Amino acid sequence: MRWVELVLSFAAGLLLGALFYGGLWWTVKRIPSARLPAPLIIGSFAVRTALVLAGLYLLLRDGTAWLRLVGALAGIVAVRLYMVFKVRPRAAAVLERTRGAESDD
């Protein structure tokens, strides 16, 4: 029974991580075109953090669910690792294009 709880909390952590890091990626892509980037950054952070905290709260309502917390945090970390390796090649390509444009000037 405990492994089912762990697997379900891991899945919930994957969802929470996807919301958090997907929202972060969405925000980062829109910063250059934002007229006022500070409210975008602050608002995005507040919404993303509130969603993750609310999700973790729902998982830990009874106060003794440390196993669910471990599973959810593992899911969030797994999404973070996926996003880092997914985004890194794109970021490197953008950086190279930017450096190439600066050297042409």
N, C-alpha and C positions, 0 to 999 in steps of 0.2 A: 504494500500500500504506500509506503514511503517513496518508492521510486516513481510511482505515478504522480505523486505530489511534486516531486523534484522535476519531472519532465514537463508537467503543466506550468510550473513556475518558470522554467527555462524558456518555454514558448512565450509566456507573458513578458519575460525579460527581452526576448527577441523583438516583440512588438513595441515595447517601450523604447528600446534602443533604436529601432527603425524610426520611430516618431522623433526621438531626440536628435539623432545624427542626420536623418533625412531633412529635418527642419533646419539644422545647422547648415547643411549643404545648400539648401534652397536660399537661405539668408545670405550666405557668402557669394553665391552667384548673382544676387540682386544688389549687393552693395555698390558696385561701380555705377549702376544706372539710377540709384536712388537719389532723389533731390536732397533729402535729409537722412543720411545713413544712421545717425545716432539713435533716433526713435525706432528704426527698423531693427537694429542690433539689440537694443535694450528690450523692446517688446518681444522679439523672437526668443531671447533668453528667458524672459519671464514666463512666456507661454510654454516653452519646452520644459522648463524646470517644473512648473506647476503640473503639467501632464505626467511627468515621471514620478513626482512625489505623490500625486493622487493615486497612480497605479500601484506604487509600492505600499501606500497606506491600505489600499483595498486588499492587497496580498497579506498584510500583517495585522489585520483587524483584531485577531484574538490575542496578539501580543506574545505568543509562544511559538511562532512559526519561523524559527531561524532557518530551517531547511528551505522554506519557500524563498526567503531572502537570499540565501546562497544561490539557489537556482536562478532567480530573477537577475541578480547581479552578474552571474556567469553569462546569461543571455545578452545583457547590455554590453558586457565586455566583448563578447563574440561579434556583435554588430559593429562595435567600434573598430575592432581589428579588420573586419571585412571592409568597412568604409575607408580606413587608412590605406589598405592595399588597392582598393578600387580607385580611389581619388589620386593617389600619389603619381601614377603615370600621367594623368591628365594635367596635374599641377606642374610637373616637370616639363611637359610640352609647352604649356603656356609660358613658363619662365624662359624657356629657350627662345620662343618667338619674341618675347619682350626684350631679351638681351640682343637678339638679332636686329630688332627694329632700332634699338638704341645705338648699335654700332653702325647702322646705315646713315644716321644723322650726322 
